[in-house]
């Protein structure tokens, strides 16, 4: 394929998608211009591009969403075209129109197509006229809460509230009963307004066990259109995709053709051009319903690339340059199976609460024809509160689903991140559970398999309390010996016994005593240092006792790698040191640990009884009650926003709100006290005579 029109393009995005576009442009000999905010001055996409232009403050509304600044950057650098990536300005019709007015090519669909699909309600009206099947619902212009609730009551619960301008799970809420509707509507509208500056909603019947199937379509400027098959995106949390795969398991050739033709029909109904994704709900009976069309490249496009052998960014550049689609439908075929797992900074055990912080240690699986990693971060980078917390996308491919799934679980077991909470262990457990192996999936997969995916405390202890604890103890002992040796080298008296790390005692065994905090559990450990079997090596031997069980252990440290032998079992594990907080990675899980120092009476209780703290860094959005309000357990008190999602903080018990410490718009640090809350005193129980 030859791209002859563009010499330089500007990428109006950040992170992994900006890096992804730069890679293809570089291969094609096209120069690239990056844009960046205060938060991204040292970002990977900035260093990868040929040029970079500063466009404003960290909040996206003051930088990446300000299309006037982006457009000016394109003019200043003489960029001929702008690639919007996904998110931000990718589906902004005003931006697309401004590009055209300034003779800059928008690498995406025409304005009319964006406007047609930009409103979910308008899109459904267009699809209805094109005879594309629709989910039952209300998508009218009467946006009064009474009308929306009446429609929900009429179609029966559960229903789904969706922002008409939405995407990525923002402004979307499941409502399971009438008494939940009012609060869900307020939250969805507020979140939609913050994300899209439009709080109009539609109401759809919520199918309880559908699959989420999307079709990748491509159209050129010469009335040619093809579909590059389907992706199954059913596995979701908070309406955001977690693991996607292509092709969809169990898909028949006939159903694939029907859905593909319906997707092309949807695109042609709005005279589409470029890359687009038509999303359908596939019900248990084989019926499918149009859900929405995304007029951009999707986050999960790499799995389509892996099974088709095509570079979709290159296709986008070709179409935008006015060329004919490189292949016809009959020339496209499926080869093998691919998965994409989204690596996020978030806490799955705490309702997938977003996390922020520094990637103090980052070690990825080795890439190959089978393993691909799309990322926009490096070790030492910060995951900011201002943007989506995605760290990377892990993509794997093989000849069939079973082999590809095996590669996915292996790659996840080799993906090590320390310094910030991630969903890697969660993804590994999800991909390893029996239902996923059998492809028994739908959009409620996580809820249905919750017990297997989220290990109970009993299973956690069973899986980590064995050899892994001894590995942590061995690491501490070896590190202590290394530090002692280093200190002796720089000492005036290298032979001083104070530099010895072998716990020598006169007429006694060489016993070490450690107290470790392992996954928030305090463990007392004793270790007798033994003579090495191989005195000529740097390996040390110990008899380590934990909970009255003694195992023989020996090993050696090299950088972040511990080569160990525990009770005859040899293994190699990676350990990351984050200023004394350690993380030990095995092939199936990771544990956190640190040494508990002696209490010298200096510890202070810094807790604030009666208050509530921020669960993450973010912005205060709303105070939902007045100072002095008497509230009940579970009542919503404040709303915080972090990483483009809202989080409601509720009363932990009955009580009174005394004072708020933050106002709407204030930035809040994770762990900060949000308000002063006095719990209701329980009446004293009188003893019976």
C-alpha positions as CSV (number, residue, x, y, z in Angstrom):
1,X,0.0,0.0,0.0
2,X,1.4,3.4,-0.9
3,X,0.6,6.6,1.1
4,X,1.6,9.4,-1.2
5,X,-0.4,12.4,0.1
6,X,0.8,13.0,3.7
7,X,4.3,14.1,4.6
8,X,3.5,15.1,8.2
9,X,0.5,14.4,10.5
10,X,-0.4,15.6,13.9
11,X,-1.7,13.2,16.5
12,X,-4.4,14.8,18.7
13,X,-4.1,12.2,21.5
14,X,-1.7,10.8,24.1
15,X,-0.6,7.6,25.6
16,X,-0.5,4.2,23.9
17,X,-2.7,5.2,20.9
18,X,-0.4,8.1,20.1
19,X,2.6,5.8,20.3
20,X,0.7,3.2,18.1
21,X,0.0,5.7,15.4
22,X,3.6,7.0,15.4
23,X,4.9,3.5,14.8
24,X,2.9,3.1,11.6
25,X,3.6,6.6,10.4
26,X,7.3,6.1,11.0
27,X,7.3,2.8,9.0
28,X,5.6,4.7,6.1
29,X,8.0,7.6,6.2
30,X,5.5,10.1,7.5
31,X,6.7,12.7,10.0
32,X,4.7,13.0,13.2
33,X,3.8,15.8,15.6
34,X,2.8,15.1,19.2
35,X,0.8,17.4,21.5
36,X,1.2,17.3,25.3
37,X,-0.1,18.9,28.5
38,X,1.7,19.8,31.7
39,X,1.2,16.2,32.9
40,X,2.8,14.7,29.8
41,X,5.9,16.8,29.3
42,X,8.1,13.7,29.7
43,X,5.6,11.2,28.2
44,X,6.7,8.4,25.8
45,X,4.6,9.7,22.9
46,X,6.3,13.1,23.2
47,X,9.8,11.5,22.9
48,X,8.7,9.2,20.1
49,X,7.3,11.9,17.8
50,X,9.5,14.0,15.4
51,X,8.1,17.2,16.9
52,X,6.0,18.0,20.0
53,X,3.8,21.0,20.8
54,X,2.7,22.1,24.3
55,X,-1.1,22.7,24.4
56,X,-2.0,23.5,28.0
57,X,-2.6,22.5,31.5
58,X,-3.1,18.9,32.7
59,X,-6.9,18.8,32.8
60,X,-8.1,17.5,29.4
61,X,-10.5,20.4,29.0
62,X,-7.6,22.8,29.0
63,X,-5.4,20.8,26.6
64,X,-6.4,17.7,24.7
65,X,-10.1,18.6,24.5
66,X,-9.4,22.2,23.4
67,X,-9.5,21.7,19.7
68,X,-8.5,25.3,19.0
69,X,-5.1,24.7,20.6
70,X,-4.7,21.4,18.8
71,X,-5.6,23.0,15.4
72,X,-3.2,25.8,16.0
73,X,-0.4,23.3,16.7
74,X,-1.2,21.7,13.4
75,X,-1.0,25.0,11.6
76,X,2.2,26.0,13.4
77,X,4.0,22.8,12.4
78,X,2.5,22.6,8.8
79,X,0.9,19.2,9.5
80,X,-1.3,18.2,6.5
81,X,-3.6,15.9,8.5
82,X,-4.7,15.2,12.1
83,X,-5.2,11.7,13.5
84,X,-7.5,11.9,16.5
85,X,-6.9,8.4,17.9
86,X,-9.8,7.5,20.1
87,X,-11.5,9.4,22.9
88,X,-10.9,13.1,23.3
89,X,-11.6,14.8,19.9
90,X,-12.0,11.6,17.8
91,X,-15.8,12.0,17.6
92,X,-16.1,15.7,17.9
93,X,-18.0,17.1,14.8
94,X,-17.0,20.7,15.5
95,X,-13.3,19.7,15.5
96,X,-13.8,17.7,12.3
97,X,-15.5,20.8,10.7
98,X,-12.8,23.1,11.8
99,X,-10.1,20.9,10.3
100,X,-12.0,21.0,6.9
101,X,-12.3,24.8,7.1
102,X,-8.6,25.1,7.7
103,X,-7.7,22.7,4.8
104,X,-6.3,20.1,7.2
105,X,-7.4,16.5,6.6
106,X,-9.2,14.8,9.5
107,X,-8.2,11.2,9.5
108,X,-11.6,9.9,10.2
109,X,-15.2,10.0,8.9
110,X,-16.9,13.2,7.4
111,X,-18.7,15.6,9.7
112,X,-22.1,14.4,8.7
113,X,-21.3,10.8,9.8
114,X,-20.0,11.9,13.1
115,X,-23.1,14.0,13.8
116,X,-25.4,11.2,12.7
117,X,-23.8,8.7,15.1
118,X,-22.8,11.2,17.8
119,X,-26.2,11.0,19.3
120,X,-27.2,7.5,20.3
121,X,-30.9,8.4,20.0
122,X,-30.4,9.9,16.5
123,X,-28.3,6.9,15.5
124,X,-31.1,4.5,16.5
125,X,-33.6,6.5,14.4
126,X,-31.3,6.2,11.4
127,X,-30.8,2.5,12.0
128,X,-34.5,2.0,12.3
129,X,-35.1,3.5,8.9
130,X,-32.3,1.3,7.5
131,X,-34.1,-1.8,8.9
132,X,-31.2,-2.6,11.2
133,X,-32.7,-4.4,14.3
134,X,-32.8,-2.3,17.5
135,X,-33.0,-3.1,21.2
136,X,-36.4,-2.0,22.6
137,X,-36.1,1.4,24.3
138,X,-36.9,5.1,24.5
139,X,-34.6,7.6,22.6
140,X,-36.9,10.5,22.2
141,X,-36.4,14.3,22.6
142,X,-38.5,14.6,25.8
143,X,-35.8,14.5,28.4
144,X,-37.8,15.1,31.5
145,X,-37.1,12.7,34.4
146,X,-40.8,11.9,34.4
147,X,-40.8,10.8,30.8
148,X,-37.6,8.8,31.1
149,X,-38.9,7.0,34.2
150,X,-42.3,6.3,32.6
151,X,-40.6,4.7,29.7
152,X,-38.5,2.5,32.0
153,X,-41.5,1.5,34.0
154,X,-43.4,0.6,30.8
155,X,-40.6,-1.6,29.3
156,X,-39.9,-3.3,32.7
157,X,-36.8,-3.6,34.7
158,X,-33.9,-4.0,34.5
159,X,-33.2,-1.1,32.1
160,X,-30.0,0.7,31.0
161,X,-29.6,4.4,31.2
162,X,-27.1,5.7,28.5
163,X,-25.8,9.1,27.7
164,X,-26.7,9.9,24.1
165,X,-23.3,11.3,23.5
166,X,-21.5,8.7,25.6
167,X,-18.9,6.0,25.3
168,X,-16.5,4.0,27.4
169,X,-19.1,3.4,30.1
170,X,-19.4,7.0,31.1
171,X,-22.9,8.3,31.8
172,X,-24.2,4.7,31.9
173,X,-26.1,3.0,34.7
174,X,-28.0,-0.3,35.2
175,X,-31.3,0.2,37.0
176,X,-32.8,-2.9,38.5
177,X,-35.9,-1.5,40.1
178,X,-38.1,1.7,40.1
179,X,-36.8,2.9,43.5
180,X,-33.2,3.0,42.1
181,X,-34.2,5.1,39.1
182,X,-34.0,8.6,40.4
183,X,-30.5,8.4,41.9
184,X,-29.1,6.5,38.9
185,X,-30.5,9.1,36.5
186,X,-28.9,12.0,38.5
187,X,-25.6,10.3,38.6
188,X,-25.6,9.2,34.9
189,X,-26.6,12.8,33.8
190,X,-23.9,14.4,35.9
191,X,-21.2,12.1,34.7
192,X,-22.4,12.6,31.1
193,X,-22.3,16.3,31.4
194,X,-18.7,16.2,32.8
195,X,-17.5,13.8,30.1
196,X,-19.4,15.0,27.0
197,X,-21.0,18.4,28.0
198,X,-24.3,16.8,27.1
199,X,-26.5,15.1,29.7
200,X,-29.3,13.8,27.4
201,X,-30.2,10.2,28.1
202,X,-31.8,7.2,26.4
203,X,-33.4,4.2,28.1
204,X,-33.0,0.7,26.8
205,X,-34.3,-2.7,27.9
206,X,-31.4,-4.4,29.6
207,X,-30.8,-7.9,28.2
208,X,-29.6,-10.0,31.1
209,X,-27.4,-12.5,29.2
210,X,-26.4,-11.0,25.9
211,X,-23.0,-11.1,24.3
212,X,-21.4,-7.9,23.1
213,X,-20.2,-8.4,19.5
214,X,-18.7,-5.6,17.4
215,X,-18.0,-5.6,13.7
216,X,-15.0,-3.7,12.3
217,X,-16.0,-1.9,9.1
218,X,-14.0,0.2,6.6
219,X,-15.3,2.4,3.9
220,X,-13.4,4.5,1.4
221,X,-14.3,7.7,-0.6
222,X,-15.3,5.6,-3.7
223,X,-18.3,3.8,-2.2
224,X,-16.4,0.6,-1.3
225,X,-17.0,-1.0,2.0
226,X,-15.8,-4.2,3.8
227,X,-16.0,-5.7,7.2
228,X,-13.0,-7.2,8.9
229,X,-14.9,-9.7,10.9
230,X,-16.0,-9.5,14.6
231,X,-14.6,-9.1,18.1
232,X,-16.3,-10.4,21.2
233,X,-16.2,-7.7,23.9
234,X,-18.6,-9.3,26.4
235,X,-16.3,-9.5,29.4
236,X,-16.8,-6.1,31.0
237,X,-16.8,-4.2,34.4
238,X,-18.7,-1.0,34.8
239,X,-19.6,-1.3,31.1
240,X,-16.0,-1.1,30.1
241,X,-14.2,-3.9,28.3
242,X,-11.7,-6.0,30.1
243,X,-10.6,-8.8,27.8
244,X,-11.6,-8.9,24.1
245,X,-11.1,-11.7,21.6
246,X,-11.4,-12.2,17.9
247,X,-13.0,-14.0,16.3
248,X,-16.0,-14.4,18.6
249,X,-16.1,-18.0,19.9
250,X,-19.0,-20.1,18.5
251,X,-19.7,-17.7,15.7
252,X,-21.1,-19.5,12.6
253,X,-20.2,-18.4,9.1
254,X,-23.8,-17.6,8.4
255,X,-24.3,-15.4,11.5
256,X,-20.9,-13.7,10.8
257,X,-22.1,-12.8,7.3
258,X,-25.5,-11.5,8.5
259,X,-23.9,-9.3,11.2
260,X,-21.2,-8.1,8.8
261,X,-23.7,-7.1,6.1
262,X,-25.9,-5.4,8.8
263,X,-22.8,-3.4,9.9
264,X,-22.0,-2.3,6.3
265,X,-25.6,-1.3,5.9
266,X,-25.3,0.8,9.0
267,X,-22.2,2.5,7.7
268,X,-23.6,3.1,4.3
269,X,-26.8,4.6,5.8
270,X,-24.6,7.6,6.8
271,X,-22.2,7.6,3.9
272,X,-19.4,6.6,6.1
273,X,-15.7,6.8,5.4
274,X,-12.7,5.4,7.2
275,X,-12.5,3.0,10.2
276,X,-15.7,2.4,12.2
277,X,-17.1,-0.2,14.6
278,X,-20.7,-1.2,14.7
279,X,-21.7,-2.7,18.1
280,X,-24.4,-5.3,18.5
281,X,-26.0,-7.2,21.4
282,X,-26.2,-10.9,20.5
283,X,-29.0,-12.6,22.5
284,X,-29.1,-16.3,23.5
285,X,-31.5,-17.1,20.7
286,X,-29.2,-15.8,18.0
287,X,-31.0,-12.6,17.4
288,X,-28.8,-9.5,17.3
289,X,-29.6,-5.8,17.9
290,X,-27.8,-2.6,16.9
291,X,-26.4,-0.8,19.9
292,X,-24.2,2.0,18.6
293,X,-21.6,2.9,16.0
294,X,-18.2,4.2,17.1
295,X,-16.9,6.6,14.4
296,X,-13.3,6.0,15.1
297,X,-10.6,3.4,15.7
298,X,-11.4,1.2,18.7
299,X,-9.1,0.4,21.7
300,X,-9.3,-3.2,20.8
301,X,-8.4,-2.9,17.1
302,X,-5.1,-4.8,17.6
303,X,-6.8,-8.2,17.8
304,X,-8.4,-7.6,14.4
305,X,-5.0,-6.8,13.1
306,X,-3.6,-10.0,14.5
307,X,-6.2,-12.3,12.8
308,X,-6.3,-10.5,9.5
309,X,-2.6,-9.5,9.1
310,X,-3.7,-5.9,8.3
311,X,-2.5,-2.6,9.8
312,X,-5.7,-0.6,10.4
313,X,-3.9,2.6,11.0
314,X,-2.3,2.3,7.6
315,X,-5.8,1.7,6.2
316,X,-7.0,4.9,7.9
317,X,-4.2,6.9,6.3
318,X,-4.8,5.4,2.9
319,X,-8.5,6.2,3.0
320,X,-8.0,9.7,4.3
321,X,-5.5,10.2,1.4
322,X,-8.3,9.4,-1.0
323,X,-7.1,5.9,-2.0
324,X,-9.3,2.8,-2.7
325,X,-9.5,0.2,0.0
326,X,-6.5,-2.1,-0.3
327,X,-8.6,-5.3,-0.2
328,X,-12.0,-6.5,-1.2
329,X,-14.3,-8.6,1.0
330,X,-13.4,-11.9,-0.7
331,X,-9.7,-11.2,-0.2
332,X,-10.1,-10.9,3.6
333,X,-9.8,-14.0,5.8
334,X,-9.4,-15.0,9.4
335,X,-6.2,-16.6,10.6
336,X,-6.0,-17.9,14.1
337,X,-7.3,-16.4,17.3
338,X,-6.3,-13.3,19.4
339,X,-6.9,-11.8,22.8
340,X,-6.4,-8.4,24.2
341,X,-6.2,-7.8,28.0
342,X,-6.3,-4.2,29.2
343,X,-3.7,-3.5,31.9
344,X,-5.2,-0.9,34.2
345,X,-4.0,1.0,37.3
346,X,-7.0,0.0,39.4
347,X,-8.0,-2.1,42.4
348,X,-10.4,-4.9,41.3
349,X,-10.9,-5.9,45.0
350,X,-12.3,-2.4,45.7
351,X,-14.9,-2.1,43.0
352,X,-12.2,-1.5,40.3
353,X,-11.4,1.9,41.9
354,X,-8.8,3.7,39.7
355,X,-5.3,4.1,41.1
356,X,-2.6,6.7,40.4
357,X,1.0,6.9,41.2
358,X,4.5,6.1,40.0
359,X,5.4,2.9,38.0
360,X,8.5,2.3,40.2
361,X,9.1,-1.1,38.5
362,X,7.9,-2.3,35.1
363,X,8.9,-5.5,33.4
364,X,6.8,-6.8,30.5
365,X,6.7,-10.1,28.8
366,X,9.0,-10.5,25.8
367,X,7.3,-9.5,22.5
368,X,7.2,-11.8,19.5
369,X,4.9,-12.8,16.6
370,X,2.7,-14.2,19.3
371,X,2.9,-11.4,22.0
372,X,2.4,-7.7,21.4
373,X,2.3,-4.8,23.9
374,X,0.8,-1.4,23.0
375,X,1.8,1.0,25.7
376,X,2.5,4.7,26.3
377,X,4.5,4.4,29.6
378,X,7.9,3.5,30.8
379,X,9.3,2.5,34.2
380,X,9.4,5.6,36.4
381,X,6.4,7.3,34.7
382,X,3.4,8.6,36.6
383,X,-0.2,7.3,36.1
384,X,-2.0,10.6,36.4
385,X,-5.4,11.4,37.9
386,X,-6.2,13.5,34.9
387,X,-6.5,10.7,32.3
388,X,-7.7,7.2,31.8
389,X,-5.7,4.8,34.0
390,X,-4.9,2.3,31.2
391,X,-1.2,1.3,31.4
392,X,-1.1,-0.9,28.3
393,X,-2.8,-3.4,26.1
394,X,-1.4,-7.0,26.1
395,X,-2.3,-8.7,22.8
396,X,-1.6,-12.4,22.1
397,X,-2.2,-14.6,19.0
398,X,-2.0,-18.2,18.1
399,X,-3.5,-20.7,15.7
400,X,-6.6,-21.4,17.8
401,X,-8.4,-20.2,20.9
402,X,-6.9,-22.7,23.3
403,X,-3.3,-22.0,22.3
404,X,-3.9,-18.2,22.3
405,X,-5.5,-18.4,25.8
406,X,-2.5,-20.4,27.0
407,X,-0.2,-17.6,25.7
408,X,-2.4,-15.0,27.4
409,X,-2.2,-16.5,30.8
410,X,1.6,-17.1,30.4
411,X,2.2,-13.5,29.3
412,X,0.1,-12.2,32.2
413,X,2.2,-14.2,34.7
414,X,5.3,-12.5,33.2
415,X,3.9,-8.9,33.4
416,X,5.4,-7.3,36.6
417,X,4.4,-3.8,37.8
418,X,5.2,-2.3,41.2
419,X,4.5,1.0,42.9
420,X,0.9,1.1,41.9
421,X,-2.1,-1.3,42.2
422,X,-3.0,-3.0,38.9
423,X,-5.5,-5.5,37.6
424,X,-2.9,-8.0,36.4
425,X,-3.7,-10.7,39.0
426,X,-7.4,-10.3,38.4
427,X,-6.9,-10.7,34.6
428,X,-4.9,-13.8,35.2
429,X,-7.6,-15.4,37.4
430,X,-10.3,-14.4,34.9
431,X,-8.5,-15.9,31.9
432,X,-7.7,-19.0,34.0
433,X,-11.3,-19.7,35.2
434,X,-13.2,-22.7,33.8
435,X,-16.1,-20.7,32.3
436,X,-13.7,-18.5,30.3
437,X,-11.7,-21.5,29.1
438,X,-15.0,-23.0,27.8
439,X,-16.0,-19.6,26.2
440,X,-19.2,-19.5,28.4
441,X,-19.3,-15.7,28.3
442,X,-21.8,-12.9,28.3
443,X,-21.9,-9.3,29.6
444,X,-22.5,-10.5,33.2
445,X,-19.5,-12.9,33.1
446,X,-17.7,-11.3,36.0
447,X,-20.7,-11.2,38.3
448,X,-21.6,-14.8,37.4
449,X,-18.1,-16.1,38.1
450,X,-17.3,-13.8,40.9
451,X,-16.3,-16.4,43.5
452,X,-13.8,-18.1,41.2
453,X,-12.3,-14.9,39.8
454,X,-12.0,-13.1,43.2
455,X,-10.3,-15.5,45.4
456,X,-11.6,-15.8,48.9
457,X,-9.3,-15.1,51.8
458,X,-9.0,-18.8,52.5
459,X,-7.8,-19.5,48.9
460,X,-5.5,-16.5,49.1
461,X,-3.8,-17.9,52.1
462,X,-3.6,-21.3,50.6
463,X,-2.0,-20.0,47.5
464,X,0.5,-17.6,49.0
465,X,1.2,-18.9,52.5
466,X,3.4,-21.8,51.3
467,X,6.6,-21.4,49.4
468,X,6.1,-17.8,48.5
469,X,6.5,-16.6,52.1
470,X,9.8,-18.5,52.4
471,X,10.9,-16.8,49.2
472,X,10.2,-13.4,50.8
473,X,12.1,-14.3,53.9
474,X,15.0,-15.6,51.9
475,X,15.1,-12.4,49.9
476,X,15.3,-10.3,53.1
477,X,18.1,-12.5,54.5
478,X,20.2,-12.3,51.3
479,X,19.6,-8.6,50.9
480,X,20.7,-8.1,54.5
481,X,23.9,-10.1,53.8
482,X,24.6,-8.0,50.7
483,X,24.1,-4.8,52.6
484,X,26.5,-6.0,55.3
485,X,29.1,-6.9,52.8
486,X,28.8,-3.5,51.1
487,X,29.1,-1.7,54.4
488,X,32.3,-3.6,55.3
489,X,34.0,-2.7,52.0
490,X,33.6,1.0,52.8
491,X,34.5,0.7,56.4
492,X,37.8,1.6,58.1
493,X,37.7,-1.9,59.7
494,X,36.4,-4.4,57.1
495,X,36.9,-7.3,59.5
496,X,34.8,-5.8,62.3
497,X,32.2,-8.3,63.5
498,X,29.6,-5.5,63.4
499,X,29.7,-5.8,59.6
500,X,28.9,-9.6,59.7
501,X,25.5,-10.5,58.3
502,X,25.6,-14.2,59.5
503,X,23.9,-13.6,62.9
504,X,26.9,-15.1,64.7
505,X,26.5,-15.6,68.5
506,X,29.0,-17.1,70.9
507,X,28.1,-20.8,71.6
508,X,24.7,-20.4,69.9
509,X,23.2,-21.1,66.5
510,X,23.4,-18.3,64.0
511,X,19.7,-17.4,64.2
512,X,18.1,-14.4,62.4
513,X,14.7,-13.1,63.5
514,X,12.5,-11.2,61.1
515,X,9.0,-9.8,61.2
516,X,7.5,-9.3,57.8
517,X,4.2,-7.7,56.8
518,X,3.1,-9.9,53.9
519,X,-0.2,-8.9,52.2
520,X,-1.2,-7.0,55.4
521,X,-0.5,-10.0,57.6
522,X,2.2,-9.8,60.2
523,X,4.5,-12.9,60.1
524,X,7.2,-13.7,62.7
525,X,10.1,-15.6,61.1
526,X,13.2,-17.3,62.5
527,X,16.1,-18.5,60.3
528,X,19.2,-20.4,61.2
529,X,22.1,-19.7,58.9
530,X,23.8,-22.9,57.8
531,X,27.1,-23.5,56.1
532,X,26.9,-23.4,52.3
533,X,27.1,-26.7,50.4
534,X,29.3,-24.8,47.9
535,X,31.6,-22.5,49.9
536,X,33.1,-21.1,46.7
537,X,29.7,-19.6,45.6
538,X,27.9,-16.6,46.9
539,X,24.9,-18.7,47.8
540,X,23.7,-18.8,51.4
541,X,21.7,-21.5,53.2
542,X,19.1,-21.2,55.9
543,X,16.6,-23.2,57.9
544,X,13.6,-20.9,57.8
545,X,10.8,-21.4,60.2
546,X,7.3,-19.9,59.7
547,X,4.4,-20.9,61.8
548,X,6.4,-23.8,63.3
549,X,7.2,-25.2,59.9
550,X,10.9,-25.3,58.9
551,X,12.1,-25.6,55.3
552,X,15.7,-25.5,54.0
553,X,16.3,-22.6,51.7
554,X,19.2,-21.2,49.8
555,X,19.7,-18.8,46.9
556,X,21.5,-15.9,45.4
557,X,20.4,-12.4,44.4
558,X,21.2,-10.8,41.0
559,X,19.7,-7.3,40.5
560,X,15.9,-7.9,40.7
561,X,16.1,-11.7,40.4
562,X,16.2,-14.2,43.2
563,X,17.4,-17.7,42.2
564,X,16.1,-19.8,45.0
565,X,15.8,-23.4,46.2
566,X,13.1,-24.0,48.8
567,X,12.9,-27.6,50.2
568,X,14.5,-28.9,47.0
569,X,12.3,-26.9,44.6
570,X,14.3,-24.5,42.5
571,X,12.7,-21.4,41.1
572,X,13.5,-17.9,39.7
573,X,11.4,-15.0,40.8
574,X,11.4,-11.3,40.3
575,X,11.3,-8.9,43.2
576,X,10.8,-5.1,43.0
577,X,12.0,-2.7,45.7
578,X,9.9,0.4,46.1
579,X,11.8,2.2,48.9
580,X,11.5,-0.8,51.3
581,X,8.1,-1.9,50.1
582,X,8.7,-5.1,48.1
583,X,6.6,-7.0,45.6
584,X,7.5,-10.6,44.8
585,X,6.2,-12.0,41.5
586,X,5.7,-15.7,40.8
587,X,4.3,-17.4,37.8
588,X,0.7,-17.2,39.2
589,X,0.5,-14.3,41.6
590,X,2.3,-11.5,43.4
591,X,2.6,-10.7,47.1
592,X,3.5,-7.4,48.8
593,X,5.8,-7.4,51.8
594,X,8.0,-5.2,53.9
595,X,10.1,-5.5,57.1
596,X,8.3,-4.5,60.3
597,X,10.8,-2.4,62.3
598,X,10.8,-2.5,66.1
599,X,8.3,-0.1,67.7
600,X,10.3,2.5,69.6
601,X,7.3,4.3,70.8
602,X,7.4,6.9,68.1
603,X,4.3,5.8,66.2
604,X,1.4,8.2,66.3
605,X,-2.2,7.5,65.6
606,X,-3.0,9.8,62.7
607,X,-6.5,8.5,62.1
608,X,-9.5,10.8,62.4
609,X,-12.3,9.0,64.1
610,X,-15.7,9.9,62.8
611,X,-14.6,11.0,59.3
612,X,-14.5,9.6,55.8
613,X,-11.4,9.6,53.6
614,X,-10.9,9.9,49.8
615,X,-10.4,6.4,48.3
616,X,-8.2,7.9,45.5
617,X,-6.8,11.1,44.1
618,X,-9.5,13.1,42.3
619,X,-11.8,16.0,42.1
620,X,-14.7,16.8,44.4
621,X,-17.8,17.0,42.1
622,X,-20.8,17.4,44.4
623,X,-21.9,17.6,48.1
624,X,-25.2,15.8,48.3
625,X,-26.3,16.8,51.8
626,X,-26.2,19.9,53.9
627,X,-23.9,20.5,56.9
628,X,-25.8,19.3,60.0
629,X,-27.8,16.7,58.0
630,X,-28.8,13.5,59.9
631,X,-28.2,10.6,57.5
632,X,-28.7,6.9,57.4
633,X,-26.2,4.2,56.6
634,X,-25.7,4.0,52.9
635,X,-26.9,7.5,52.1
636,X,-24.9,9.2,49.4
637,X,-22.8,12.1,50.9
638,X,-20.4,13.3,48.3
639,X,-19.4,12.5,44.7
640,X,-15.8,12.4,43.6
641,X,-14.5,12.1,40.0
642,X,-11.2,10.4,39.1
643,X,-9.9,9.2,35.8
644,X,-13.2,10.1,34.0
645,X,-15.4,8.1,36.3
646,X,-17.6,9.2,39.2
647,X,-17.5,7.6,42.6
648,X,-20.1,8.1,45.3
649,X,-19.0,8.2,48.9
650,X,-21.7,6.9,51.3
651,X,-22.4,7.1,55.0
652,X,-20.8,4.1,56.8
653,X,-23.5,4.1,59.4
654,X,-26.3,6.3,60.8
655,X,-25.0,9.7,61.9
656,X,-24.7,13.4,61.4
657,X,-22.5,15.4,58.9
658,X,-20.7,18.0,60.9
659,X,-18.5,19.7,58.3
660,X,-17.2,19.3,54.7
661,X,-13.4,19.9,54.1
662,X,-13.6,20.2,50.3
663,X,-16.0,22.0,47.9
664,X,-16.9,21.1,44.3
665,X,-14.0,21.6,42.0
666,X,-11.3,21.1,44.7
667,X,-8.6,18.6,44.0
668,X,-8.4,15.9,46.6
669,X,-5.5,13.6,47.5
670,X,-6.1,10.0,48.1
671,X,-6.5,9.3,51.8
672,X,-7.5,12.9,52.6
673,X,-10.3,13.5,55.2
674,X,-13.4,14.5,53.2
675,X,-15.8,15.5,56.0
676,X,-16.4,15.3,59.7
677,X,-19.0,12.7,60.5
678,X,-20.4,11.8,63.9
679,X,-21.8,8.3,64.2
680,X,-25.1,7.8,65.9
681,X,-24.7,6.6,69.5
682,X,-26.3,3.3,70.1
683,X,-28.5,3.2,73.3
684,X,-26.8,1.4,76.1
685,X,-28.3,-2.1,76.8
686,X,-29.6,-2.4,80.3
687,X,-28.8,-5.6,82.1
688,X,-31.8,-7.6,83.1
689,X,-32.2,-8.1,86.8
